[in-house]
Amino acid sequence: MRLGYVLVCCVALMGCGRSAEVETPPMDGSVCGDPFLRGDVLGAVDGAGACGIEDAVLLREVSGVRLSTPARIECSTARALKTWVEQGVVPAVGDTGGGVQSLRVVAHYSCRSRNNQPGARLSEHSFGRAIDIAGIGLADGTEMTLLTDWNGRYATQLRQMWRAACGPFGTVLGPESDRFHRDHFHFDTASYRSGSFCR
């Protein structure tokens, strides 16, 4: 009888001696089958010519980090962003300014050529496979910006974030890549035989 009581207690406590698992947020409002990706399901997004997204979402929040502008992207890009936030942004920011609170999104889905240059190939933005981020908002209201802080106060942390994006994303471009990216990160999930292209 005593043994039965102990077994019932163990089940009720979710395993004798095991540490409790981290609670996940409710599935309501989640997208891409991941409770840490929050937003709205859009489905197919039609665009001119080859542009468009087959299964689009409007992403608003990633692992508790709010996007300044909801991003229309597809799920593999949303998952790559989650990996970067959890393994790159959060560790790099640490408790600076009270921790990371938001990402300033300056581009997501858009039917256009690379760098908006006439005659260039279509950008990964045209397929919902890219997102551009210009700043990291902190809980105390300050922001780490690529334009002013890449070689300034938060240089070490921003470079750590840049390195962490190589792997989750196929293309990673930052302020040192070219004049088009001096004020933001460009991330996309293009696939290359040689691995991630990071500059």
C-alpha positions in Angstrom: 0.0 0.0 0.0 2.8 2.3 0.9 4.6 1.6 -2.3 1.5 2.4 -4.3 1.2 5.7 -2.6 4.8 6.6 -3.3 4.4 5.7 -7.0 1.3 7.9 -7.2 3.3 10.8 -5.6 6.1 10.3 -8.1 3.7 10.5 -11.1 2.0 13.5 -9.6 5.4 15.3 -9.2 6.4 14.4 -12.8 9.2 12.0 -11.8 11.0 11.5 -8.5 14.1 13.6 -8.4 13.8 14.9 -12.0 14.0 18.6 -12.5 10.9 20.2 -13.9 11.0 20.9 -17.6 10.8 24.5 -18.9 7.3 25.5 -19.5 6.4 26.3 -23.1 4.0 29.0 -24.0 0.5 28.0 -25.1 0.1 27.0 -28.8 -2.6 29.7 -29.4 -1.0 32.2 -31.7 2.0 30.0 -32.5 3.1 29.4 -36.1 5.3 26.8 -37.9 4.3 24.2 -35.3 6.6 25.9 -32.7 5.2 27.6 -29.6 8.2 29.9 -29.4 7.3 31.4 -32.9 4.3 33.7 -32.5 2.2 35.3 -35.2 -0.4 34.6 -37.8 -0.7 31.9 -40.5 -1.0 33.6 -43.9 -0.8 30.7 -46.3 0.0 31.4 -50.0 1.2 34.9 -50.8 1.1 35.7 -54.5 3.6 38.0 -56.1 4.6 39.2 -59.6 6.5 36.8 -61.8 8.4 34.3 -59.7 7.9 36.2 -56.5 5.7 34.8 -53.7 5.6 32.5 -50.7 3.9 29.1 -50.7 3.2 28.9 -46.9 3.8 32.3 -45.4 3.5 33.4 -41.8 3.3 36.9 -40.2 5.9 36.5 -37.5 5.5 38.9 -34.5 7.7 37.3 -31.7 10.5 34.9 -31.5 11.3 33.2 -28.2 9.8 36.1 -26.2 11.6 38.7 -28.3 9.2 41.1 -30.2 9.7 42.1 -33.8 9.3 45.8 -34.3 7.5 45.1 -37.6 5.8 41.8 -38.1 7.7 39.9 -40.8 6.1 38.0 -43.7 8.4 35.0 -44.1 8.3 31.3 -44.6 8.8 28.8 -41.8 12.4 27.7 -42.4 13.5 31.3 -42.2 11.4 31.8 -39.0 13.1 28.7 -37.5 16.6 30.0 -38.4 15.7 33.3 -36.8 14.7 31.5 -33.6 18.0 29.6 -33.5 19.9 32.9 -34.0 17.9 34.7 -31.3 18.4 31.9 -28.8 22.0 31.0 -29.5 23.3 34.3 -30.8 21.4 37.4 -29.7 20.4 36.4 -26.1 23.9 35.2 -25.1 25.6 38.2 -26.7 23.3 40.8 -25.0 23.3 39.0 -21.7 22.0 41.4 -19.0 23.1 44.5 -20.8 20.4 47.1 -20.6 18.2 44.5 -18.8 18.4 42.0 -21.7 17.1 41.8 -25.2 13.5 42.9 -25.8 13.0 43.4 -29.5 14.5 43.2 -33.0 14.2 46.2 -35.3 13.1 44.7 -38.6 13.7 46.9 -41.7 12.9 44.4 -44.5 11.1 41.0 -44.9 9.0 39.8 -47.9 9.4 42.1 -50.9 9.3 41.3 -54.6 12.5 43.0 -55.7 16.0 42.5 -57.1 19.1 42.1 -55.0 20.0 45.4 -53.3 17.2 46.9 -55.5 19.6 47.1 -58.4 18.1 47.1 -61.9 18.8 43.9 -63.8 20.0 42.0 -60.8 18.7 38.5 -59.8 15.7 38.4 -57.5 16.5 38.8 -53.9 15.7 36.0 -51.4 13.3 38.6 -49.9 11.1 37.9 -53.0 10.4 34.4 -51.7 10.0 35.1 -48.0 13.4 33.6 -47.2 15.1 36.7 -46.0 14.9 39.2 -43.1 16.9 42.4 -42.4 17.6 43.6 -38.9 19.0 47.1 -38.0 18.9 47.1 -34.3 18.5 45.2 -31.0 16.2 46.8 -28.5 17.0 46.4 -24.9 14.6 46.3 -21.9 15.8 49.7 -20.6 14.7 51.4 -23.9 18.2 51.7 -25.5 19.1 50.1 -28.7 22.2 48.5 -30.2 22.2 49.7 -33.8 24.3 48.4 -36.6 24.9 51.9 -38.0 26.3 53.5 -34.9 27.5 50.6 -32.8 29.2 48.2 -35.2 32.5 50.0 -34.5 31.3 51.6 -31.2 30.0 50.7 -27.8 28.5 47.3 -28.7 31.0 46.3 -31.3 32.0 43.0 -29.6 28.4 42.0 -29.0 27.2 42.8 -32.5 30.1 40.9 -34.0 29.3 37.9 -31.8 25.7 38.0 -33.1 27.0 38.2 -36.7 29.2 35.1 -36.2 26.3 33.2 -34.6 24.1 33.7 -37.7 26.6 31.8 -39.8 25.1 28.3 -39.9 21.4 28.9 -39.1 21.3 31.1 -42.2 22.8 30.5 -45.6 23.7 34.1 -46.3 24.8 36.5 -43.6 25.7 40.1 -44.6 26.7 42.8 -42.2 28.2 46.3 -42.2 31.6 45.1 -43.6 30.1 43.3 -46.5 29.3 46.2 -48.8 27.8 49.7 -48.9 24.3 48.3 -49.1 24.5 46.6 -45.7 26.4 49.2 -43.6 23.3 49.7 -41.3 21.8 46.3 -41.0 22.2 42.5 -41.0 20.8 40.7 -44.0 20.0 37.0 -43.2 18.5 34.5 -45.7 18.1 30.8 -46.0 19.6 30.3 -49.4 21.5 27.0 -49.7 25.1 26.8 -51.0 27.1 23.7 -51.6 30.1 25.2 -49.8 28.0 26.1 -46.7 27.0 29.5 -45.3 28.2 32.6 -47.1 29.1 35.1 -44.4 30.6 38.5 -45.0 
